[in-house]
Amino acid sequence: MKTEIQIENLKCGGCAATIKKGILGIEGVNEIEIDIDKSIVSIVSENENLEEIKLKLSKLGYPEVGDKNTVVHKAKSFVSCAVGRLDA
């Protein structure tokens, strides 16, 4: 099953690296592509785990467009971005 999710706070390759690492850790996720310009995460998964994926994105600081994008989300995305740059 392929799913596309448009997210908030996606700024750069560091963000993308953190998202990839986090989402690939979810059981059943086989593939992930991130379009930084459009803020879209495309996920191929064997399981019906969309809510788990959205929750993980939110916890990393990248909530789905339309969900609450709080100051906490923005702060987490800033930290995730920096960590992703170090890991990349």
C-alpha positions as a Markdown table, in Angstrom:
| # | Residue | x | y | z |
|---|---|---|---|---|
| 1 | Met | 0.0 | 0.0 | 0.0 |
| 2 | Lys | 1.4 | 3.4 | -1.0 |
| 3 | Thr | 0.4 | 6.5 | 1.0 |
| 4 | Glu | 1.2 | 10.2 | 0.6 |
| 5 | Ile | 1.1 | 12.5 | 3.5 |
| 6 | Gln | 1.7 | 16.3 | 3.3 |
| 7 | Ile | 3.4 | 17.5 | 6.4 |
| 8 | Glu | 4.3 | 20.7 | 8.2 |
| 9 | Asn | 7.8 | 22.0 | 9.1 |
| 10 | Leu | 9.8 | 20.1 | 6.4 |
| 11 | Lys | 12.8 | 22.4 | 5.6 |
| 12 | Cys | 15.8 | 20.4 | 4.3 |
| 13 | Gly | 17.7 | 17.2 | 3.8 |
| 14 | Gly | 18.4 | 17.0 | 7.5 |
| 15 | Cys | 14.6 | 16.9 | 8.2 |
| 16 | Ala | 14.2 | 14.2 | 5.5 |
| 17 | Ala | 17.0 | 12.1 | 7.0 |
| 18 | Thr | 15.4 | 12.1 | 10.4 |
| 19 | Ile | 12.0 | 11.3 | 9.0 |
| 20 | Lys | 13.4 | 8.4 | 6.9 |
| 21 | Lys | 15.2 | 6.9 | 9.9 |
| 22 | Gly | 12.1 | 7.2 | 12.1 |
| 23 | Ile | 9.5 | 5.9 | 9.7 |
| 24 | Leu | 11.7 | 3.0 | 8.4 |
| 25 | Gly | 11.8 | 1.9 | 12.0 |
| 26 | Ile | 8.0 | 1.1 | 11.9 |
| 27 | Glu | 7.3 | -2.5 | 11.2 |
| 28 | Gly | 6.0 | -3.2 | 7.7 |
| 29 | Val | 7.3 | 0.0 | 6.1 |
| 30 | Asn | 9.3 | -1.0 | 3.1 |
| 31 | Glu | 10.1 | 2.3 | 1.3 |
| 32 | Ile | 9.9 | 6.0 | 1.9 |
| 33 | Glu | 10.4 | 9.0 | -0.4 |
| 34 | Ile | 10.4 | 12.6 | 0.6 |
| 35 | Asp | 9.7 | 15.6 | -1.6 |
| 36 | Ile | 11.2 | 18.5 | 0.3 |
| 37 | Asp | 9.8 | 21.1 | -2.1 |
| 38 | Lys | 6.2 | 19.9 | -1.8 |
| 39 | Ser | 6.5 | 18.7 | 1.9 |
| 40 | Ile | 5.2 | 15.2 | 0.9 |
| 41 | Val | 6.2 | 11.9 | 2.4 |
| 42 | Ser | 5.4 | 8.9 | 0.3 |
| 43 | Ile | 5.4 | 5.6 | 2.1 |
| 44 | Val | 5.1 | 2.0 | 0.9 |
| 45 | Ser | 4.0 | -0.3 | 3.7 |
| 46 | Glu | 2.8 | -3.9 | 4.0 |
| 47 | Asn | 0.6 | -3.1 | 7.0 |
| 48 | Glu | -2.4 | -0.9 | 7.6 |
| 49 | Asn | -0.4 | 1.4 | 9.9 |
| 50 | Leu | -1.2 | 4.9 | 8.6 |
| 51 | Glu | -2.2 | 6.2 | 12.0 |
| 52 | Glu | 1.0 | 4.9 | 13.6 |
| 53 | Ile | 3.0 | 6.6 | 10.8 |
| 54 | Lys | 1.2 | 9.9 | 11.3 |
| 55 | Leu | 1.7 | 9.7 | 15.0 |
| 56 | Lys | 5.5 | 9.1 | 14.5 |
| 57 | Leu | 5.7 | 12.0 | 12.1 |
| 58 | Ser | 4.0 | 14.3 | 14.6 |
| 59 | Lys | 6.2 | 13.1 | 17.5 |
| 60 | Leu | 9.3 | 13.9 | 15.3 |
| 61 | Gly | 7.8 | 17.5 | 14.8 |
| 62 | Tyr | 6.2 | 17.0 | 11.4 |
| 63 | Pro | 2.5 | 16.8 | 11.8 |
| 64 | Glu | 0.2 | 16.2 | 8.8 |
| 65 | Val | -1.1 | 19.4 | 7.2 |
| 66 | Gly | -4.4 | 20.2 | 8.8 |
| 67 | Asp | -3.4 | 18.8 | 12.2 |
| 68 | Lys | -2.3 | 21.1 | 15.0 |
| 69 | Asn | 1.2 | 22.5 | 14.4 |
| 70 | Thr | 2.2 | 23.8 | 17.8 |
| 71 | Val | 5.3 | 25.5 | 19.0 |
| 72 | Val | 6.3 | 22.1 | 20.5 |
| 73 | His | 6.1 | 20.6 | 17.0 |
| 74 | Lys | 8.1 | 23.4 | 15.5 |
| 75 | Ala | 10.8 | 23.1 | 18.2 |
| 76 | Lys | 11.0 | 19.3 | 17.7 |
| 77 | Ser | 11.3 | 19.7 | 14.0 |
| 78 | Phe | 14.2 | 22.2 | 14.5 |
| 79 | Val | 16.0 | 19.6 | 16.7 |
| 80 | Ser | 15.1 | 16.8 | 14.3 |
| 81 | Cys | 16.5 | 18.8 | 11.4 |
| 82 | Ala | 19.8 | 19.4 | 13.3 |
| 83 | Val | 20.2 | 15.8 | 14.2 |
| 84 | Gly | 19.4 | 14.7 | 10.7 |
| 85 | Arg | 22.1 | 16.9 | 9.4 |
| 86 | Leu | 24.6 | 15.4 | 11.7 |
| 87 | Asp | 23.6 | 11.8 | 10.8 |
| 88 | Ala | 23.6 | 12.5 | 7.0 |
